[in-house]
């Protein structure tokens, strides 16, 4: 198969259209020299133009990304996949204990969970009869905590269902609040 040539890769001056990497005619040689000279000067400018502050910012961002990845991996190992569902259910039950009768949209905003993830958790809680979802024409859907749901919240409060492996036990309350703000800000920038 014959390779097609392009003007930027081959000499346009003679009928041979040789590669500019190894041109045969004089015009091709001078064109190749000027192109490589431009590329070399652009590379030199790019290397010289690296601002030390920008480099520090890039390095800082990369370091944060690596730390985030490592922290995420450690937290996922510590949380273990089985406990994640329990923690999400407990989280939603706690939000409902504070704001009983909120709409699914308000719950989504308050929890920060994705719509699909929240839907799965609500289905599980509804199947366990820990919540009820009521539909009214004036106000739309409302999610209510049932008596069984209140019992589950009380069990969490007294540590019976909280799990002994508290993921963020090394953080104080202020640090937890700051971490939450930072994570919500990062998630908002991605969505």
Backbone as a chain_set.jsonl record, in Angstrom:
{"seq": "XXXXXXXXXXXXXXXXXXXXXXXXXXXXXXXXXXXXXXXXXXXXXXXXXXXXXXXXXXXXXXXXXXXXXXXXXXXXXXXXXXXXXXXXXXXXXXXXXXXXXXXXXXXXXXXXXXXXXXXXXXXXXXXXXXXXXXXXXXXXXXXXXXXXXXXXXXXXXXXXXXXXXXXXXXXXXXXXXXXXXXXXXXXXXXX", "coords": {"N": [[0.84, -1.169, 0.0], [0.599, 2.156, -0.901], [2.026, 4.876, 0.798], [0.384, 7.814, 1.8], [1.312, 11.194, 1.278], [1.847, 14.155, 3.16], [1.813, 17.714, 3.221], [3.124, 18.824, 5.418], [4.876, 16.844, 6.21], [6.392, 16.196, 4.021], [8.409, 17.331, 1.277], [7.297, 20.009, -0.65], [8.339, 21.108, -2.97], [9.727, 19.783, -5.126], [9.149, 17.206, -7.637], [9.544, 14.716, -6.494], [8.733, 14.709, -3.86], [10.012, 14.145, -1.372], [10.691, 12.959, 1.969], [10.769, 15.271, 4.659], [12.555, 14.713, 6.567], [14.761, 13.686, 5.35], [15.587, 15.347, 2.941], [16.138, 15.766, -0.653], [16.459, 17.819, -2.551], [17.658, 21.25, -2.792], [15.888, 23.295, -1.965], [14.12, 21.819, -0.381], [15.858, 20.977, 1.638], [16.468, 23.443, 2.884], [13.911, 24.158, 3.74], [13.338, 22.052, 5.521], [15.309, 22.579, 7.409], [14.495, 25.068, 8.398], [12.009, 24.407, 9.524], [12.735, 22.52, 11.51], [14.31, 24.197, 13.028], [12.42, 26.046, 13.958], [10.831, 24.334, 15.515], [12.705, 23.497, 17.425], [13.297, 25.947, 18.657], [10.821, 26.545, 19.742], [10.564, 24.455, 21.581], [12.672, 25.08, 23.276], [11.814, 27.561, 24.267], [9.538, 26.686, 25.624], [10.667, 25.106, 27.626], [12.196, 27.007, 28.991], [10.165, 28.687, 29.808], [8.876, 27.558, 31.941], [7.348, 28.17, 34.84], [8.349, 28.5, 38.138], [6.536, 28.684, 40.244], [4.174, 27.761, 39.074], [4.988, 25.179, 38.578], [5.304, 24.253, 41.193], [2.621, 24.363, 41.99], [1.477, 22.465, 40.269], [2.867, 20.179, 41.106], [1.937, 20.067, 43.711], [-0.811, 19.613, 43.284], [-0.643, 17.089, 42.043], [0.501, 15.599, 44.114], [-1.552, 15.769, 46.024], [-3.521, 14.365, 44.636], [-2.411, 11.773, 44.51], [-2.218, 11.207, 47.27], [-4.95, 11.297, 47.869], [-5.863, 9.086, 46.378], [-4.484, 6.986, 47.709], [-5.53, 7.278, 50.31], [-8.213, 6.792, 49.811], [-8.104, 4.125, 48.978], [-7.154, 2.915, 51.361], [-9.276, 3.548, 53.12], [-11.381, 2.195, 51.896], [-10.546, -0.447, 52.179], [-10.577, -0.619, 54.941], [-13.254, -0.072, 55.484], [-14.51, -2.168, 54.288], [-16.397, -3.88, 51.884], [-18.88, -4.976, 52.698], [-19.775, -3.527, 54.9], [-20.255, -1.022, 53.864], [-22.815, -0.674, 52.727], [-24.419, -0.844, 55.043], [-23.503, 1.389, 56.421], [-24.284, 3.445, 54.673], [-27.069, 3.142, 54.779], [-27.481, 3.695, 57.486], [-26.624, 6.33, 57.517], [-28.542, 7.627, 55.897], [-30.828, 7.096, 57.437], [-30.196, 8.583, 59.724], [-30.209, 11.198, 58.686], [-32.907, 11.359, 58.043], [-33.966, 11.153, 60.595], [-33.357, 13.614, 61.627], [-34.637, 15.297, 59.801], [-37.433, 14.544, 59.27], [-39.818, 13.557, 56.885], [-38.937, 14.755, 54.535], [-38.424, 15.606, 51.055], [-37.512, 13.421, 48.285], [-35.688, 14.788, 46.631], [-34.664, 16.785, 48.311], [-33.452, 15.11, 50.157], [-31.508, 13.912, 48.561], [-29.886, 16.138, 47.966], [-29.094, 16.834, 50.547], [-27.738, 14.544, 51.403], [-25.748, 14.136, 49.508], [-25.41, 11.994, 47.887], [-25.407, 10.053, 44.844], [-28.131, 9.898, 42.515], [-28.938, 7.285, 41.711], [-27.657, 5.681, 43.585], [-28.807, 6.584, 45.973], [-31.432, 5.842, 45.468], [-31.287, 3.012, 45.514], [-30.586, 2.597, 48.219], [-32.827, 3.669, 49.498], [-34.807, 1.919, 48.573], [-34.003, -0.476, 49.832], [-34.27, 0.259, 52.53], [-36.987, 0.76, 52.586], [-38.001, -1.775, 51.963], [-37.247, -3.088, 54.278], [-38.968, -1.953, 55.947], [-38.248, 0.321, 57.366], [-38.491, 2.865, 56.545], [-41.081, 4.939, 55.115], [-42.543, 5.834, 52.063], [-44.429, 8.415, 51.1], [-46.932, 9.638, 48.946], [-48.169, 12.668, 47.96], [-50.533, 14.86, 46.462], [-50.276, 17.642, 46.645], [-47.733, 18.203, 47.813], [-45.905, 16.453, 46.665], [-43.642, 13.616, 46.742], [-42.841, 12.321, 49.973], [-40.518, 11.332, 52.418], [-40.67, 9.268, 55.133], [-39.709, 8.381, 58.435], [-40.143, 5.273, 59.915], [-41.452, 3.511, 62.84], [-39.802, 1.306, 63.207], [-37.558, 2.242, 61.862], [-36.818, 4.372, 63.532], [-36.023, 2.904, 65.748], [-33.758, 1.666, 64.693], [-32.109, 3.902, 64.346], [-31.774, 4.626, 67.025], [-30.362, 2.386, 67.927], [-27.977, 2.786, 66.551], [-27.162, 5.172, 67.741], [-26.514, 4.383, 70.318], [-24.396, 2.769, 69.86], [-24.714, 0.096, 69.242], [-25.175, -0.785, 66.688], [-23.317, 0.54, 65.256], [-20.803, -0.247, 64.513], [-17.508, -1.292, 65.081], [-15.308, -0.356, 63.808], [-14.693, 2.508, 63.33], [-14.308, 4.712, 60.77], [-13.368, 7.351, 60.665], [-12.407, 7.982, 63.15], [-10.026, 9.003, 64.033], [-10.102, 11.657, 63.541], [-10.995, 14.909, 64.726], [-14.066, 16.685, 65.581], [-14.139, 19.209, 64.281], [-12.236, 18.829, 62.291], [-13.499, 16.814, 60.843], [-15.728, 18.241, 59.896], [-14.432, 20.133, 58.264], [-13.231, 18.393, 56.399], [-15.526, 17.336, 55.224], [-16.586, 19.652, 53.987], [-14.544, 20.184, 52.15], [-14.586, 17.829, 50.566], [-17.204, 17.955, 49.517], [-16.94, 20.296, 48.022], [-15.029, 19.487, 46.125], [-16.493, 17.434, 44.857], [-18.546, 18.938, 43.787], [-17.185, 20.405, 41.858], [-16.641, 18.501, 40.001], [-19.021, 17.457, 39.086]], "CA": [[0.0, 0.0, 0.0], [1.392, 3.358, -1.017], [1.764, 5.836, 1.858], [0.044, 9.144, 1.326], [2.174, 12.199, 1.853], [1.226, 15.42, 3.522], [2.749, 18.819, 3.023], [3.947, 19.097, 6.59], [5.864, 15.789, 6.372], [7.16, 16.001, 2.795], [8.82, 18.513, 0.522], [6.335, 20.335, -1.711], [9.004, 21.845, -4.046], [10.071, 19.012, -6.321], [8.169, 16.162, -7.925], [9.814, 13.514, -5.698], [8.026, 14.846, -2.572], [10.732, 13.358, -0.368], [10.455, 13.25, 3.373], [11.548, 16.407, 5.152], [13.6, 14.197, 7.446], [15.945, 13.473, 4.518], [15.251, 15.9, 1.614], [17.184, 15.659, -1.669], [16.693, 19.089, -3.255], [18.131, 22.363, -1.961], [14.749, 23.967, -1.336], [13.63, 20.897, 0.647], [16.808, 21.019, 2.757], [16.299, 24.703, 3.623], [12.601, 24.079, 4.406], [13.497, 21.14, 6.655], [16.126, 23.258, 8.41], [13.693, 26.119, 9.04], [10.98, 23.757, 10.353], [13.375, 21.976, 12.725], [14.742, 25.349, 13.819], [11.228, 26.565, 14.649], [10.436, 23.372, 16.553], [13.703, 23.547, 18.491], [13.146, 27.198, 19.414], [9.58, 26.427, 20.52], [10.876, 23.582, 22.714], [13.537, 25.831, 24.194], [10.96, 28.542, 24.942], [8.67, 25.965, 26.55], [11.476, 24.69, 28.772], [12.558, 28.209, 29.737], [8.968, 29.357, 30.294], [8.294, 26.873, 33.091], [7.347, 29.021, 36.018], [8.57, 27.671, 39.328], [5.299, 28.677, 41.03], [3.257, 26.855, 38.391], [5.514, 23.846, 38.796], [4.944, 23.896, 42.564], [1.174, 24.107, 42.028], [1.258, 21.186, 39.607], [3.375, 19.14, 41.983], [1.018, 20.024, 44.848], [-2.029, 18.943, 42.814], [-0.333, 15.676, 41.827], [0.697, 15.001, 45.428], [-2.887, 15.619, 46.615], [-4.224, 13.288, 43.938], [-1.829, 10.504, 44.96], [-2.668, 11.015, 48.653], [-6.375, 10.974, 47.806], [-5.977, 7.699, 45.916], [-4.032, 6.097, 48.782], [-6.5, 7.367, 51.406], [-9.43, 6.109, 49.356], [-7.811, 2.689, 49.019], [-7.104, 2.503, 52.774], [-10.62, 3.636, 53.697], [-12.212, 1.127, 51.322], [-10.135, -1.694, 52.826], [-11.024, -0.567, 56.327], [-14.713, -0.115, 55.525], [-14.927, -3.46, 53.771], [-17.58, -3.723, 51.048], [-20.119, -5.384, 53.366], [-20.215, -2.482, 55.816], [-20.591, 0.204, 53.151], [-24.269, -0.599, 52.629], [-24.938, -0.546, 56.375], [-23.159, 2.774, 56.745], [-25.149, 4.306, 53.871], [-28.429, 3.073, 55.342], [-27.445, 4.428, 58.745], [-26.479, 7.74, 57.17], [-29.852, 8.106, 55.435], [-31.735, 7.07, 58.594], [-29.85, 9.723, 60.578], [-30.716, 12.418, 58.03], [-34.362, 11.354, 58.194], [-34.281, 11.402, 62.0], [-33.271, 15.066, 61.804], [-35.54, 15.985, 58.864], [-38.459, 13.575, 58.884], [-40.818, 14.056, 55.948], [-38.354, 15.543, 53.447], [-38.625, 15.053, 49.712], [-36.332, 12.721, 47.762], [-34.738, 15.768, 46.114], [-33.997, 17.374, 49.469], [-32.596, 14.07, 50.731], [-30.358, 13.774, 47.655], [-29.023, 17.301, 48.192], [-28.562, 16.773, 51.907], [-26.83, 13.405, 51.561], [-24.641, 14.205, 48.565], [-25.322, 10.734, 47.146], [-25.925, 10.039, 43.486], [-29.542, 9.524, 42.459], [-29.082, 5.824, 41.639], [-27.195, 5.138, 44.866], [-29.843, 6.913, 46.946], [-32.611, 5.038, 45.144], [-31.041, 1.654, 46.021], [-30.635, 2.623, 49.686], [-34.231, 3.881, 49.889], [-35.532, 0.667, 48.317], [-33.654, -1.424, 50.895], [-34.883, 0.726, 53.78], [-38.432, 0.578, 52.434], [-38.252, -3.22, 52.061], [-37.077, -3.461, 55.684], [-40.02, -1.212, 56.663], [-37.637, 1.332, 58.226], [-39.009, 4.143, 56.048], [-42.235, 4.849, 54.215], [-42.549, 6.908, 51.073], [-45.818, 8.806, 50.886], [-47.126, 10.482, 47.774], [-49.31, 13.571, 48.084], [-50.667, 15.675, 45.25], [-49.822, 19.014, 46.879], [-46.324, 18.311, 48.186], [-45.075, 15.442, 46.026], [-43.247, 12.499, 47.605], [-42.208, 12.603, 51.255], [-39.926, 10.137, 53.004], [-40.902, 9.297, 56.574], [-39.081, 7.357, 59.261], [-41.128, 4.457, 60.629], [-41.038, 3.147, 64.201], [-38.651, 0.409, 63.06], [-36.442, 3.107, 61.481], [-36.394, 5.084, 64.754], [-35.292, 1.922, 66.561], [-32.447, 1.489, 64.058], [-31.332, 5.103, 64.665], [-31.414, 4.513, 68.445], [-29.308, 1.376, 68.032], [-26.748, 3.441, 66.104], [-26.766, 6.168, 68.744], [-25.93, 3.73, 71.487], [-23.224, 2.005, 69.458], [-24.966, -1.33, 69.034], [-25.117, -1.089, 65.25], [-22.435, 1.536, 64.656], [-19.598, -0.885, 63.983], [-16.373, -0.924, 65.917], [-14.218, 0.169, 62.986], [-15.039, 3.853, 62.89], [-13.318, 5.119, 59.774], [-12.825, 8.686, 60.871], [-12.252, 8.173, 64.589], [-8.785, 9.738, 64.299], [-10.356, 13.072, 63.294], [-11.879, 15.631, 65.626], [-15.292, 17.16, 64.926], [-13.818, 20.313, 63.378], [-11.554, 18.237, 61.133], [-14.527, 16.125, 60.05], [-16.508, 19.271, 59.192], [-13.583, 20.67, 57.196], [-13.103, 17.36, 55.372], [-16.81, 17.28, 54.515], [-16.658, 20.833, 53.112], [-13.585, 20.004, 51.054], [-15.069, 16.769, 49.679], [-18.368, 18.477, 48.795], [-16.435, 21.263, 47.04], [-14.415, 18.704, 45.039], [-17.545, 16.746, 44.122], [-19.258, 19.96, 43.027], [-16.39, 20.805, 40.71], [-16.611, 17.395, 39.047], [-20.384, 17.226, 38.534]], "C": [[0.892, 1.242, 0.0], [1.007, 4.331, 0.096], [1.426, 7.179, 1.239], [0.96, 10.142, 1.999], [1.376, 13.43, 2.193], [2.27, 16.501, 3.405], [3.635, 19.037, 4.23], [5.021, 18.043, 6.806], [6.806, 15.667, 5.178], [7.398, 17.319, 2.076], [7.817, 18.802, -0.602], [6.998, 20.926, -2.963], [9.313, 21.023, -5.282], [9.066, 17.872, -6.501], [8.406, 14.879, -7.136], [9.006, 13.504, -4.399], [8.686, 13.992, -1.486], [10.371, 13.825, 1.037], [11.321, 14.418, 3.806], [12.6, 15.967, 6.169], [14.905, 13.985, 6.676], [15.648, 14.008, 3.107], [16.438, 15.834, 0.646], [17.475, 16.997, -2.338], [17.093, 20.187, -2.271], [17.0, 23.074, -1.232], [14.191, 23.118, -0.196], [14.52, 20.921, 1.879], [16.626, 22.299, 3.578], [14.945, 24.729, 4.354], [12.696, 23.197, 5.648], [14.268, 21.811, 7.776], [15.305, 24.32, 9.142], [12.609, 25.519, 9.946], [11.591, 23.217, 11.639], [13.863, 23.113, 13.609], [13.584, 25.933, 14.609], [10.823, 25.636, 15.788], [11.394, 23.419, 17.731], [13.55, 24.813, 19.329], [11.87, 27.166, 20.256], [9.812, 25.549, 21.756], [11.709, 24.324, 23.747], [12.725, 26.868, 24.964], [10.078, 27.858, 25.979], [9.428, 25.552, 27.797], [11.825, 25.904, 29.628], [11.346, 28.832, 30.419], [8.334, 28.666, 31.498], [8.478, 27.758, 34.311], [7.452, 28.138, 37.251], [7.31, 27.598, 40.187], [4.273, 27.725, 40.412], [3.69, 25.406, 38.593], [5.175, 23.359, 40.204], [3.461, 23.568, 42.672], [0.852, 22.764, 41.397], [1.695, 20.045, 40.502], [2.451, 18.967, 43.189], [-0.266, 19.291, 44.461], [-1.793, 17.447, 42.633], [-0.156, 14.95, 43.157], [-0.656, 14.768, 46.105], [-3.657, 14.475, 45.957], [-3.72, 11.924, 44.395], [-2.263, 10.204, 46.393], [-4.143, 10.636, 48.707], [-6.582, 9.515, 47.401], [-5.59, 6.715, 47.016], [-5.025, 6.089, 49.939], [-7.783, 6.632, 51.037], [-9.254, 4.595, 49.426], [-7.806, 2.175, 50.459], [-8.499, 2.503, 53.398], [-11.518, 2.52, 53.173], [-11.842, -0.223, 51.935], [-10.68, -1.751, 54.248], [-12.548, -0.701, 56.422], [-15.24, -1.48, 55.128], [-16.245, -3.292, 53.024], [-18.881, -4.031, 51.747], [-20.66, -4.263, 54.247], [-20.656, -1.215, 55.11], [-22.102, 0.379, 53.073], [-24.907, -0.249, 53.959], [-24.681, 0.905, 56.736], [-24.028, 3.744, 55.953], [-26.572, 4.317, 54.417], [-28.498, 3.863, 56.638], [-27.373, 5.928, 58.515], [-27.828, 8.334, 56.766], [-30.843, 8.129, 56.597], [-31.461, 8.253, 59.526], [-30.335, 11.042, 59.985], [-32.221, 12.507, 58.205], [-34.777, 11.593, 59.637], [-34.246, 12.901, 62.293], [-34.318, 15.811, 60.991], [-36.623, 15.032, 58.378], [-39.477, 14.235, 57.959], [-40.233, 14.906, 54.834], [-38.581, 14.844, 52.108], [-37.376, 14.299, 49.271], [-35.263, 13.687, 47.227], [-33.958, 16.412, 47.254], [-33.034, 16.373, 50.112], [-31.346, 13.87, 49.882], [-29.372, 14.915, 47.88], [-28.343, 17.233, 49.554], [-27.515, 15.68, 52.067], [-25.606, 13.49, 50.664], [-24.466, 12.923, 47.764], [-25.839, 10.914, 45.728], [-27.355, 9.509, 43.5], [-29.737, 8.01, 42.497], [-28.722, 5.174, 42.973], [-28.253, 5.377, 45.945], [-31.088, 6.053, 46.717], [-32.461, 3.608, 45.677], [-31.17, 1.601, 47.537], [-32.078, 2.778, 50.151], [-35.074, 2.628, 49.662], [-35.265, -0.351, 49.417], [-34.304, -1.033, 52.216], [-36.395, 0.55, 53.747], [-38.804, -0.9, 52.556], [-38.135, -3.711, 53.495], [-38.11, -2.768, 56.581], [-39.433, -0.209, 57.657], [-38.009, 2.743, 57.783], [-40.292, 3.877, 55.279], [-42.184, 6.057, 53.296], [-43.996, 7.209, 50.754], [-45.887, 9.783, 49.728], [-48.35, 11.353, 48.002], [-49.336, 14.49, 46.866], [-50.119, 17.083, 45.442], [-48.304, 19.107, 47.037], [-45.401, 17.336, 47.467], [-44.724, 14.324, 46.996], [-42.567, 13.011, 48.867], [-41.704, 11.288, 51.825], [-40.033, 10.263, 54.521], [-40.212, 8.126, 57.245], [-40.185, 6.587, 59.985], [-40.621, 4.176, 62.046], [-39.808, 2.237, 64.162], [-37.394, 1.202, 62.675], [-35.911, 3.886, 62.674], [-35.596, 4.155, 65.668], [-33.879, 1.718, 66.01], [-31.54, 2.686, 64.363], [-30.882, 5.04, 66.123], [-30.31, 3.482, 68.653], [-27.958, 1.961, 67.602], [-26.239, 4.411, 67.156], [-26.063, 5.534, 69.932], [-24.828, 2.748, 71.124], [-23.466, 0.542, 69.183], [-24.858, -1.725, 67.567], [-24.145, -0.161, 64.533], [-21.206, 0.899, 64.034], [-18.397, -0.393, 64.757], [-15.241, -0.284, 65.123], [-14.557, 1.559, 62.446], [-13.931, 4.378, 61.987], [-12.628, 6.429, 60.121], [-12.634, 9.0, 62.351], [-10.986, 8.953, 64.933], [-8.969, 11.248, 64.111], [-11.253, 13.654, 64.373], [-13.087, 16.136, 64.859], [-15.015, 18.282, 63.927], [-13.13, 19.8, 62.118], [-12.549, 17.503, 60.242], [-15.358, 17.121, 59.255], [-15.709, 19.855, 58.034], [-13.421, 19.673, 56.053], [-14.39, 17.27, 54.552], [-16.936, 18.451, 53.545], [-15.75, 20.669, 51.9], [-14.092, 18.964, 50.063], [-16.281, 17.231, 48.873], [-17.941, 19.476, 47.713], [-15.82, 20.536, 45.84], [-15.486, 18.003, 44.207], [-18.342, 17.723, 43.288], [-18.501, 20.407, 41.794], [-16.358, 19.739, 39.63], [-17.963, 17.217, 38.362], [-20.754, 18.206, 37.487]], "O": [[1.819, 1.357, 0.802], [-0.175, 4.589, 0.323], [2.073, 7.632, 0.295], [1.343, 9.964, 3.155], [0.346, 13.708, 1.579], [3.47, 16.235, 3.479], [4.8, 19.404, 4.075], [5.993, 18.305, 7.514], [7.893, 15.102, 5.3], [6.664, 18.29, 2.261], [7.528, 17.924, -1.415], [6.3, 21.221, -3.933], [9.172, 21.526, -6.397], [8.241, 17.612, -5.625], [7.526, 14.019, -7.114], [8.638, 12.443, -3.894], [8.025, 13.229, -0.783], [9.834, 14.911, 1.251], [12.468, 14.545, 3.376], [13.441, 16.766, 6.582], [15.997, 14.084, 7.235], [15.476, 13.221, 2.176], [17.594, 15.845, 1.068], [18.628, 17.282, -2.661], [16.887, 20.058, -1.065], [17.116, 23.415, -0.054], [13.827, 23.656, 0.85], [14.038, 20.89, 3.011], [16.628, 22.258, 4.808], [14.848, 25.262, 5.459], [12.188, 23.561, 6.709], [13.939, 21.645, 8.951], [15.406, 24.457, 10.361], [12.323, 26.062, 11.013], [11.048, 23.42, 12.725], [13.828, 22.992, 14.834], [13.732, 26.275, 15.782], [10.51, 26.09, 16.889], [10.974, 23.386, 18.888], [13.658, 24.77, 20.554], [11.845, 27.702, 21.364], [9.322, 25.857, 22.842], [11.474, 24.205, 24.95], [12.916, 27.042, 26.167], [9.889, 28.376, 27.079], [8.898, 25.636, 28.905], [11.757, 25.837, 30.856], [11.475, 29.437, 31.483], [7.336, 29.159, 32.025], [9.592, 28.049, 34.745], [6.73, 27.151, 37.385], [7.04, 26.564, 40.797], [3.593, 26.981, 41.12], [2.855, 24.517, 38.76], [4.805, 22.2, 40.394], [3.077, 22.618, 43.354], [0.042, 22.005, 41.93], [0.98, 19.052, 40.643], [2.211, 17.844, 43.633], [-0.755, 18.448, 45.214], [-2.63, 16.63, 43.018], [-0.61, 13.816, 43.313], [-0.889, 13.708, 46.687], [-4.355, 13.714, 46.628], [-4.516, 11.018, 44.639], [-2.635, 9.072, 46.701], [-4.543, 9.769, 49.484], [-7.379, 8.801, 48.009], [-6.284, 5.722, 47.234], [-5.334, 5.032, 50.489], [-8.365, 5.932, 51.865], [-10.146, 3.877, 49.877], [-8.384, 1.128, 50.749], [-8.862, 1.572, 54.118], [-12.323, 1.964, 53.921], [-12.718, -1.051, 52.184], [-11.176, -2.783, 54.701], [-13.066, -1.358, 57.325], [-16.303, -1.898, 55.586], [-17.136, -2.603, 53.521], [-19.902, -3.418, 51.435], [-21.873, -4.071, 54.331], [-21.368, -0.404, 55.702], [-22.612, 1.469, 53.328], [-25.837, 0.556, 54.008], [-25.549, 1.574, 57.297], [-24.467, 4.759, 56.494], [-27.203, 5.369, 54.508], [-29.449, 4.61, 56.87], [-27.995, 6.704, 59.241], [-28.208, 9.408, 57.233], [-31.615, 9.078, 56.73], [-32.395, 8.855, 60.056], [-30.821, 11.908, 60.714], [-32.761, 13.579, 58.479], [-35.832, 12.176, 59.885], [-35.02, 13.395, 63.113], [-34.832, 16.838, 61.432], [-36.707, 14.751, 57.183], [-39.941, 15.344, 58.226], [-40.953, 15.705, 54.236], [-38.889, 13.653, 52.049], [-36.296, 14.512, 49.823], [-34.067, 13.425, 47.362], [-32.74, 16.567, 47.173], [-31.945, 16.738, 50.553], [-30.252, 13.681, 50.415], [-28.166, 14.688, 47.973], [-27.158, 17.539, 49.685], [-26.524, 15.859, 52.776], [-24.543, 12.977, 51.013], [-23.481, 12.776, 47.04], [-26.619, 11.826, 45.453], [-27.736, 8.757, 44.397], [-30.594, 7.508, 43.224], [-29.387, 4.244, 43.429], [-28.559, 4.482, 46.732], [-31.716, 5.594, 47.671], [-33.411, 3.055, 46.232], [-31.783, 0.684, 48.083], [-32.508, 2.102, 51.086], [-35.952, 2.313, 50.464], [-36.188, -1.017, 49.886], [-34.825, -1.885, 52.936], [-37.011, 0.229, 54.763], [-39.808, -1.238, 53.182], [-38.836, -4.641, 53.894], [-38.13, -2.962, 57.797], [-40.053, 0.08, 58.681], [-37.863, 3.699, 58.544], [-40.56, 2.755, 54.849], [-41.825, 7.159, 53.711], [-44.709, 6.369, 50.206], [-45.018, 10.637, 49.556], [-49.448, 10.839, 48.214], [-48.294, 14.846, 46.316], [-49.559, 17.662, 44.51], [-47.668, 19.989, 46.46], [-44.187, 17.408, 47.663], [-45.44, 14.109, 47.974], [-41.823, 13.992, 48.841], [-42.374, 10.259, 51.73], [-39.556, 11.23, 55.115], [-40.14, 7.027, 56.697], [-41.063, 7.192, 60.599], [-39.506, 4.554, 62.404], [-38.893, 2.375, 64.973], [-36.293, 0.869, 63.113], [-34.7, 4.049, 62.823], [-34.615, 4.57, 66.284], [-32.92, 1.611, 66.774], [-30.347, 2.514, 64.609], [-29.734, 5.363, 66.43], [-29.417, 3.69, 69.475], [-26.927, 1.671, 68.208], [-25.041, 4.471, 67.434], [-25.119, 6.103, 70.481], [-24.372, 1.981, 71.972], [-22.517, -0.195, 68.913], [-24.495, -2.856, 67.243], [-24.16, -0.092, 63.304], [-20.626, 1.465, 63.107], [-18.286, 0.797, 65.054], [-14.312, 0.273, 65.708], [-14.69, 1.747, 61.237], [-12.772, 4.474, 62.39], [-11.429, 6.584, 59.89], [-12.693, 10.162, 62.754], [-10.89, 9.51, 66.026], [-8.092, 12.029, 64.479], [-12.156, 12.984, 64.874], [-13.137, 16.033, 63.634], [-15.597, 18.302, 62.842], [-13.403, 20.272, 61.015], [-12.448, 17.566, 59.016], [-15.662, 16.89, 58.085], [-16.246, 20.051, 56.944], [-13.468, 20.05, 54.882], [-14.344, 17.143, 53.328], [-17.349, 18.263, 52.401], [-16.136, 20.975, 50.772], [-14.038, 19.185, 48.853], [-16.383, 16.937, 47.682], [-18.511, 19.499, 46.622], [-16.052, 20.91, 44.69], [-15.395, 17.98, 42.979], [-18.776, 17.382, 42.188], [-19.113, 20.754, 40.784], [-16.08, 20.038, 38.468], [-18.025, 16.862, 37.185], [-21.854, 18.138, 36.938]]}, "num_chains": 1, "name": "protein.A"}
